[in-house]
Structure formats: structure tokens, C-alpha cells
């Protein structure tokens, strides 16, 4: 029985290399929840096999910039020559329909969402150690030592942003991290502020007996 | 991996007849948690089969009143001629040892704990409907209509106390309620305020790389 009928906006974020994508993937392979993943919008060209509305919403640069001016992004960023963002209207529609919407975004984006949606749940995915974070960045590819150092420096700056989140979930194993996220979502729905209205409905006929 | 090394004090409460005891029993039949139950102290005589330190700590009236004066109760109440209370020192020892301590107490007692332990987690067990609460009070025994009415009136007053809790968990099924309590405990440990110290330990060597 659900006292809280509204959908939750769940913002999953964390430093580069922490494995946010892997945790998110594991979460969506499970069937014991009703969460949906928020598809990002981008101006970059679709790659082979990518489907519009599934992998990304693919739009033109003009359309993206028009949406920015209309305030239609929860968050957005420009990487090299392309924009990436979370469409506010689409997320809002899903929340209104009672869906749980998961965003998996960079820490800079999460800070933008914090300002627009203080009611969202902010989960920081943390590495079990700085060494493990460094090792993951090393394992990622065949980049030069300089590139890896730059990424690690970036991750070191992101790692201290945990302070601005509601929860810290250590990605020690992907299973553990996904379990904790599910527990957080369940617990958030049971929070007083989210369910007091539904509860007051239940008890309003108490004088009738 | 646990960032939060301290034990949680979990206060389970709710109106008379809501089934707190059944939920607590179900919780302690499960093995997927480390919670321990806080044994109450009482001045009433042990019944056949009751074991000191397991069912209750049985003490004399003098000892109980001495402990009250020394501030050694998290909460206590007097019913008819007997005292019942939660010994503060024993709970504190368990929390310090990192144990999760569950109190299952009346709403009046929970309000006392709120004042002494603002850091505890307060869970209100709610009925799925007022009718179900009334029916449970009816089913309890062979009491007269007057006694049942008095109990229901008391429950109606307790039901509005949910406002003072952190979470509301509906006892629609005992399994669901126990599941939600476990989720709340997991989520509470992941809360920023509870795990930021442990997290700062992890990231303090970030300059070393």
C-alpha cells in the first residue's frame, strides 16, 4: 500500500570512473522496482544502432539552444562541440504519472538539478577507495598518462562534492550499490513529508466509529 | 562496506492494535539484518516461563524508582501498579558497540525518546484503514463493548501522533512492513550526516596519487 502516490526524481551521480553507468545498468536489469531511466537529449549525431528516444533524444543545435532559452532543461552541459541535457518537460510528465525517474549524470549537472528540484533525492556513488578509482580510470582504455592524470585530477575535485548530496552509496560491489539505492527509494517514500497527505486520508474517518 | 560505523536506535511505535508486536516479531525472525531488540525493565512479577534479561529485566519498585531519579531511562510509564521502561545505559552500551537497537514502544514513550535521542530513527506503524484498526481491537479478546470503545478512542488519539515521526510504515501485510523497516535502516546508514566522516577517511589520500 502506497501512501505516497507521486513519483520520485532520483539523481545518481558521482566522480568520473566510479562506475555510475554500471550501477545504473544493474539497477535496470532488476525487476523489483518501477523506476524508469531518463533519456538525455543531445546534439551529437546518432551512432550506428542508436535509437532516438531510447539511447538519446537526438535534436539539432538550434532546437537545443531554443530549449535552453525556454528553460526546458533540468541540467545541461556542452562537451567539445555537442550539448547534452535532461529535458525537464519529459521528466515532469513521468513524475506526474507517478513514475520513479532516475537520472545518471555528472556532478556538475547534479548541482544544477539541486537548484531546480530540491525535492529530488540525491545519491552520490562513491568509490571504496581512491586507489580503486584510479585503477578504474587506468583500466578504461589506452589513453596517455597525461590524459589519465587529468581525469584523476577531475575525479579528485568531484569526490569532495559528496557533501551536497542526501546519501552516499559506496560502489564496493555493483549488487550492493543497487540494493542500497532501492532501499533509499523505498525509505524516501515512507518519509513523513512525502506520505502525510495520504496518511491523513486514511485516518480522516476515525470519528465515524 | 559500511561508512557509518555507529549503531542506530530505531524506535518502532504506533497506535494500540496496529500490530507493532507482530511486525517486530517478523523482523526478528529474519536473518538479513543485525538488529537487536531492546529488552524492557519492569517491576511486575515474572510470569511462568519468563526469563530475566530475555523477556524483561525484572527489578523491584525501589530499584526502578532509584533509576528514574538517576535519569537512567530512555522512557518509562506506569500502568496500574507497575512500571515499564527502557534502560538507557543498556541501550547506550549496545549502540556504542555498533549494534542496531530496536525499541517497540507506545507513542507516549516514543515522545520521551524523541527528546532524549533526536538522532534516533522514529518509525510510525500505521493501520491500512481505521476500520482495520477497529477490527483488530475487536478481535483481541472478549472485552466488553465499553472497553473496546475506550481502546479505540485511545487509538484515535495515538493515530494523529504520526506527525512527530520520521517515517510512516503501513502495516498492510507484516512482510511489507518488515521489508520497509529494513529499507529505512539501510537508507538511514547511507544518509550524508551519518556517513560523511567515514567517507572523508576514504578520500583523504586523494592527493597521494
Interface residues (C-beta under 8 A of the other chain):
Chain A: X1 X3 X123 X126 X127 X128 X129 X130 X131 X134 X152 X156 X159 X160 X162 X163 X165 X166 X167 X168 X169 X170 X172 X176 X179 X180 X182 X183 X184 X186 X187 X188 X190 X191 X192 X195 X196 X199 X202 X203 X205 X206 X207 X208 X209
Chain B: X1 X3 X123 X126 X127 X128 X129 X130 X131 X134 X152 X156 X159 X160 X162 X163 X165 X166 X167 X168 X169 X170 X172 X176 X179 X180 X182 X183 X184 X186 X187 X188 X190 X191 X192 X195 X196 X199 X202 X203 X205 X206 X207 X208 X209
